[in-house]
Amino acid sequence: ATILTPAIPMRIAQPSAGRWRWALAIAVVLAGVLGSAWDDWGYAHFTRSVSQLRGGDTAAALDAALKAHRHDPWMPLYACHAGYLYGVQAAEGDAAALQAGLEAYQTCLQTLPAGWIEQLNRAALLWEAGERVEARIAVEKATADTPLEWLPWLNRGLWAEQMGDLEDAAYAYGWVLSLRPDLAGSPFWNQGERPALWEDALAAGETALDYRGESETALARWRWQVAVASRQWTPAVDQIEAWLETHPNDAGAMIGMGEALLGLDRPHEAFMWLERAVSAAPASPRAYVARGEAALALGYHAEAAHDFRAALFIEPSPRAYWGLARYEHATGDTAQSLQTYQHALYVMPIPHSYDLALYRRTGWSVPLPQVVQISPYGHGPAALEWGALLEQQGDRATAQRVYQAALTSDPFWDEIRSKIAP
């Protein structure tokens, strides 16, 4: 616009810039620089704390977090982080840290709109401190504020079950299954009161889907997804057959049928269904993984390797790595198999949308060790196979670390727990 506009000569009187104007400008800039330096100094302590925590030095991480909080007590992020670190120490057996963690979270959450992770961490500390009614109130608030996150629902259900409130437990478990049907494969559901609550939990899951506005079609699909995930193979086959009568081109149902037939030790039939599934959905990584598992069961090693690698190319997943590791072990490549197993365990992803951001600051927003979590079925068997292979190679120490890591993500695998040395 400046170039295209004809120039109009004008004489504009230039005001003289007095010294007070320059002094005011310098003062404003200086105040901004000092404020930014103050802010950055506190944040430097915080980032050092996160780095030390990642390195496994909880004590040093807590010391740095407290320095950040003392330097800038008006930044609630630092109080939340200190509360988290106290909680880690409490999980390691430091009883005094429990109350300190609760006080730090109280300071943090008084001035900060809490995400579900902060609410759940505080609830876990309350539960460990014996304040069980308050813990349940806190976790119920977390599920009310973020109803589409399954982890608060899981802890709500477990704590309700342990306090004898089986109705609320079944309701919360239903929400877990409605959000993550693949978690039905965890041994969590076979322990405690949960086998008796299973049907009530399924009914609550249907209610949760209806509450979220899902259609009858989605509800029917969810039923057989849960049946497949929970390894109830015969009901799964019956339900999927009924589904395919009205949805004959549904690739997801074909995959589920193949997985169920493989579970029933009918690999030839499974392989044929999974051939159809890959043809119907050539970009589905799950179709390739399932077909690779069927091929491996039939001894078609080249076909299995192709399918597992195709799945990893499309979307790397622990299940695909597990399949590839099993193929490598079956074909005698033990060294490579040990490398591949490293990617076969499930790790719970943390949604970045709930990260805490204040003044360009991102918080260390992860669940405390006291928070209970579970994993899909493949997590446990993959850890057992990997650990057994390590023990065969004489590396018992690493095998023990594998078992411990597996129980961190799903503590309900009793078979894995039995492998851990006293």
C-alpha positions in Angstrom: 0.0 0.0 0.0 2.9 2.4 0.8 4.4 1.7 -2.7 1.2 2.2 -4.6 -0.1 5.3 -2.8 1.1 8.5 -4.5 3.5 10.4 -2.3 2.1 13.6 -0.9 4.7 15.9 0.5 3.9 17.1 4.0 5.8 19.0 6.6 5.2 17.5 10.0 6.7 19.1 13.0 8.8 16.6 15.0 8.2 16.8 18.7 11.3 16.9 20.8 11.8 13.8 22.9 12.3 14.9 26.5 14.5 13.1 28.9 11.6 11.9 31.0 10.2 10.1 27.9 13.4 8.1 27.5 13.6 7.4 31.2 10.1 6.1 31.2 10.8 3.8 28.2 13.9 2.5 29.8 12.1 1.8 33.1 9.4 -0.1 31.3 11.9 -2.3 29.4 14.0 -2.8 32.6 11.0 -3.9 34.6 10.0 -6.4 31.8 13.6 -7.8 31.7 13.8 -8.2 35.5 10.4 -9.8 35.6 11.3 -12.2 32.8 14.6 -13.1 34.5 12.8 -13.7 37.8 10.3 -16.0 36.0 13.0 -17.8 34.1 15.1 -18.4 37.2 12.2 -20.3 38.9 11.5 -22.2 35.7 15.1 -23.3 35.5 14.7 -25.0 38.8 11.6 -26.7 37.6 13.1 -28.0 34.4 16.1 -29.3 36.4 13.7 -31.1 38.6 11.9 -32.8 35.7 15.3 -33.8 34.2 16.4 -35.3 37.5 13.1 -37.1 37.9 13.6 -38.7 34.5 17.0 -39.8 35.6 15.6 -41.5 38.6 16.9 -39.1 41.3 13.6 -38.3 43.2 15.3 -36.6 46.1 17.3 -34.2 44.0 14.2 -33.6 41.8 12.2 -32.7 44.9 14.9 -30.3 46.2 14.8 -28.5 42.9 11.0 -28.3 42.8 10.9 -26.8 46.3 13.5 -24.2 45.3 11.3 -23.3 42.3 8.3 -23.0 44.7 10.1 -20.9 47.2 11.5 -18.7 44.5 8.0 -18.1 42.9 5.2 -19.2 45.3 2.6 -17.6 43.1 3.2 -20.2 40.4 0.9 -23.1 41.3 2.6 -25.3 38.7 5.6 -25.7 41.1 3.4 -26.7 44.0 1.7 -29.4 41.9 5.0 -30.7 40.8 6.3 -30.8 44.4 3.1 -32.7 45.4 3.8 -35.2 42.7 7.3 -35.8 43.9 6.2 -36.2 47.5 3.7 -38.8 46.2 6.5 -40.7 44.4 8.4 -40.8 47.7 5.3 -42.0 49.5 5.0 -44.8 47.0 8.6 -45.7 47.8 7.7 -46.1 51.5 8.2 -42.6 53.0 5.1 -42.1 55.2 6.0 -38.5 56.1 6.0 -37.6 52.4 2.3 -38.5 52.1 1.0 -35.6 54.1 3.5 -33.2 52.5 2.2 -34.2 49.1 -1.4 -33.6 50.1 -0.5 -30.1 51.4 1.3 -29.3 48.2 -1.6 -30.4 46.0 -4.0 -28.4 48.3 -1.8 -25.3 47.7 -1.7 -26.0 44.0 -5.4 -26.7 43.4 -6.6 -23.8 45.4 -5.5 -21.4 42.6 -5.3 -23.6 39.6 -8.1 -25.2 37.4 -7.1 -28.8 37.9 -6.9 -31.4 35.1 -8.0 -34.9 35.7 -4.4 -36.1 36.4 -3.9 -33.6 39.2 -7.3 -34.5 40.7 -6.6 -38.2 40.4 -3.1 -37.9 41.9 -4.6 -36.0 44.9 -7.3 -38.6 45.3 -4.7 -41.4 45.3 -2.8 -39.7 48.1 -6.0 -39.2 50.1 -6.7 -42.9 49.7 -3.2 -43.9 50.8 -3.5 -41.6 53.8 -6.7 -43.4 54.9 -9.0 -40.5 54.0 -11.2 -42.8 51.9 -14.4 -40.8 51.8 -12.5 -37.7 50.7 -10.6 -39.7 48.1 -13.9 -41.0 46.6 -15.3 -37.5 46.4 -12.1 -36.3 44.7 -12.2 -39.1 42.1 -15.9 -38.6 41.5 -15.1 -35.0 40.7 -12.4 -36.1 38.2 -14.9 -38.4 36.4 -17.5 -35.7 36.3 -15.1 -33.1 34.9 -13.6 -35.4 32.3 -16.0 -38.3 31.7 -14.2 -39.5 28.6 -11.0 -40.4 30.4 -11.0 -44.1 31.5 -8.3 -44.0 34.2 -10.3 -42.0 36.8 -13.2 -44.3 36.2 -11.1 -47.3 36.9 -9.8 -46.0 40.2 -13.3 -44.8 41.1 -14.6 -48.3 40.5 -11.8 -50.0 42.4 -12.2 -47.8 45.5 -15.9 -48.2 45.5 -15.5 -52.0 45.3 -13.1 -51.9 48.2 -15.5 -49.9 50.3 -18.4 -52.3 49.5 -20.3 -49.9 47.2 -20.7 -52.5 44.4 -23.4 -50.5 42.6 -21.0 -47.5 42.0 -18.2 -50.0 41.3 -20.2 -51.6 38.5 -21.2 -48.2 37.1 -17.6 -47.0 37.0 -16.4 -50.3 35.5 -19.0 -50.0 32.8 -17.7 -46.6 31.8 -14.1 -48.0 31.6 -15.3 -50.8 29.2 -17.4 -48.4 27.2 -14.4 -46.1 26.6 -11.8 -48.8 26.2 -13.3 -52.3 25.3 -9.7 -53.6 24.6 -9.0 -53.4 28.4 -11.5 -56.2 28.9 -8.5 -58.5 28.3 -6.7 -57.6 31.6 -6.7 -60.1 34.4 -8.1 -57.3 36.5 -11.6 -58.5 35.7 -11.0 -62.0 37.0 -10.1 -60.9 40.6 -11.9 -59.6 43.7 -15.7 -58.9 43.3 -15.3 -58.2 39.6 -16.4 -61.6 38.1 -19.7 -61.2 40.0 -20.0 -57.6 38.8 -19.2 -58.4 35.1 -22.8 -58.5 33.8 -23.7 -55.4 35.8 -20.6 -53.6 34.4 -21.6 -54.6 30.8 -25.1 -53.2 31.4 -23.5 -50.0 32.8 -21.3 -49.8 29.7 -24.4 -49.9 27.5 -25.9 -47.1 29.6 -22.7 -45.1 29.2 -22.8 -45.5 25.4 -26.4 -44.5 25.3 -25.6 -41.5 27.5 -23.0 -40.4 25.0 -25.5 -40.7 22.2 -24.2 -43.8 20.5 -26.5 -45.7 18.1 -27.9 -49.2 18.4 -25.4 -50.2 15.7 -22.5 -48.9 17.8 -23.9 -50.7 20.8 -24.0 -54.1 19.0 -20.5 -53.6 17.7 -19.3 -52.8 21.2 -20.7 -56.0 22.6 -18.7 -58.3 20.3 -15.6 -56.0 20.7 -15.7 -56.7 24.5 -16.3 -60.4 23.9 -13.2 -60.6 21.7 -11.1 -58.5 24.0 -12.1 -60.6 27.1 -11.3 -63.8 25.1 -14.8 -65.2 25.4 -14.3 -66.8 22.0 -17.5 -68.8 21.5 -19.9 -66.0 22.4 -17.7 -63.7 20.3 -18.1 -66.0 17.2 -21.8 -66.2 17.7 -22.2 -62.4 18.1 -20.0 -61.6 15.1 -21.8 -64.1 12.9 -25.1 -62.4 13.7 -23.5 -59.0 13.0 -22.1 -60.1 9.7 -25.5 -61.1 8.5 -26.5 -57.5 8.4 -23.0 -56.0 7.9 -21.3 -58.4 5.5 -18.5 -56.0 4.4 -17.4 -54.9 7.9 -13.7 -55.5 7.9 -13.5 -54.9 11.7 -15.9 -57.8 12.3 -13.9 -60.0 9.9 -10.8 -59.3 12.0 -12.7 -60.0 15.2 -13.9 -63.3 13.7 -10.4 -64.3 12.7 -9.1 -63.5 16.2 -11.9 -65.5 17.9 -11.3 -68.5 15.6 -7.6 -68.3 16.3 -8.4 -68.3 20.0 -10.5 -71.4 19.5 -7.5 -73.1 17.8 -8.9 -73.0 14.4 -6.1 -71.2 12.5 -7.1 -72.3 9.0 -10.5 -70.8 9.3 -9.1 -67.7 11.0 -6.6 -67.2 8.2 -9.3 -67.3 5.6 -11.4 -64.7 7.4 -8.3 -62.5 7.9 -7.5 -62.8 4.2 -10.9 -61.3 3.5 -10.3 -58.6 6.2 -7.0 -57.5 4.6 -8.7 -57.3 1.2 -11.6 -55.2 2.6 -9.3 -52.9 4.6 -5.8 -52.9 3.1 -4.7 -50.0 5.3 -5.7 -51.6 8.6 -2.7 -52.5 10.8 -4.8 -54.7 13.0 -5.8 -56.8 10.0 -2.2 -57.4 9.2 -1.2 -58.2 12.8 -4.1 -60.7 13.1 -3.3 -62.4 9.8 0.3 -62.5 10.8 -0.6 -64.3 14.0 -2.7 -66.8 12.1 0.1 -67.4 9.6 2.6 -67.9 12.5 0.3 -70.5 14.0 0.2 -72.3 10.7 3.9 -72.2 10.2 3.8 -69.7 7.3 6.8 -67.8 8.5 7.5 -65.7 5.5 3.8 -64.6 5.3 3.8 -63.8 9.1 7.0 -61.6 8.8 5.5 -59.7 5.9 2.3 -59.0 7.8 3.9 -57.9 11.0 6.3 -55.6 9.1 3.4 -54.2 7.1 1.5 -53.4 10.3 4.5 -51.7 11.8 4.9 -49.7 8.6 1.3 -48.5 8.8 1.1 -47.9 12.5 3.7 -49.2 15.0 2.0 -50.9 18.0 3.1 -53.1 20.9 1.0 -56.0 19.5 2.7 -55.8 16.1 6.2 -55.7 17.8 5.1 -58.7 19.9 4.1 -60.7 16.8 7.4 -59.8 15.0 9.4 -60.8 18.1 7.6 -64.2 18.3 8.4 -64.7 14.6 12.0 -63.9 15.1 12.3 -66.3 18.0 10.5 -69.0 16.1 12.9 -68.7 13.2 16.0 -68.8 15.5 17.0 -65.1 15.5 17.1 -64.8 19.3 19.3 -61.7 19.4 17.0 -59.7 17.2 13.9 -61.1 19.0 15.3 -59.7 22.3 15.6 -56.3 20.7 12.1 -56.4 19.3 10.5 -57.4 22.5 11.6 -54.1 24.0 8.7 -52.4 22.1 6.1 -55.0 22.9 4.9 -53.7 26.3 2.0 -51.3 26.5 2.6 -47.9 28.0 -0.3 -45.7 28.9 -0.2 -42.5 26.7 -0.9 -39.2 28.5 -3.1 -36.8 26.5 -1.2 -33.6 25.9 -4.4 -31.6 25.9 -4.4 -31.8 29.7 -0.8 -30.6 30.1 -0.6 -27.7 32.4 0.5 -24.5 30.6 1.1 -21.3 32.5 3.2 -18.5 31.1 4.6 -20.8 28.4 5.2 -23.4 31.1 4.3 -27.1 30.6 3.8 -29.2 33.7 5.0 -32.7 34.5 1.5 -34.1 34.2 1.5 -37.9 34.8 -0.3 -40.3 37.2 1.3 -41.1 40.5 2.5 -44.7 41.2 -0.5 -45.1 43.6 -2.9 -44.7 40.6 -4.1 -48.1 39.5 -4.0 -48.8 35.7 -4.5 -51.8 33.5 -3.5 -52.9 30.0 -4.8 -54.9 27.1 -4.3 -58.7 27.0 -1.0 -58.8 25.1 0.9 -56.8 27.7 1.2 -59.7 30.1 2.1 -62.6 27.7 4.6 -60.4 25.9 6.4 -59.7 29.2 6.3 -63.3 30.2 7.8 -64.4 26.9 10.4 -61.7 26.9 11.4 -62.4 30.5 11.6 -66.2 29.8 13.8 -65.6 26.8 16.1 -63.4 28.9 16.3 -66.0 31.6 17.2 -68.6 29.0 20.1 -66.4 27.9 21.2 -66.2 31.6 20.2 -62.5 32.0 18.0 -62.9 35.1 18.6 -59.3 36.3 17.1 -57.8 33.1 14.2 -60.4 33.2 13.4 -59.2 36.7 13.3 -55.6 35.5 10.9 -56.6 32.7 8.6 -58.2 35.1 8.6 -55.2 37.4 7.9 -52.9 34.5 5.0 -55.0 33.3 3.4 -54.9 36.8 3.8 -51.1 36.8 1.4 -50.9 33.9 -0.9 -53.7 35.0 -0.4 -55.0 38.6 -3.0 -57.8 38.2 -0.9 -60.3 36.4 -0.3 -62.8 39.2 1.7 -65.1 36.8 4.2 -62.3 36.3 4.2 -61.5 40.0 5.1 -65.1 40.8 8.3 -64.7 38.6 9.7 -61.9 40.7 12.4 -63.0 43.2 11.7 -62.3 46.9 
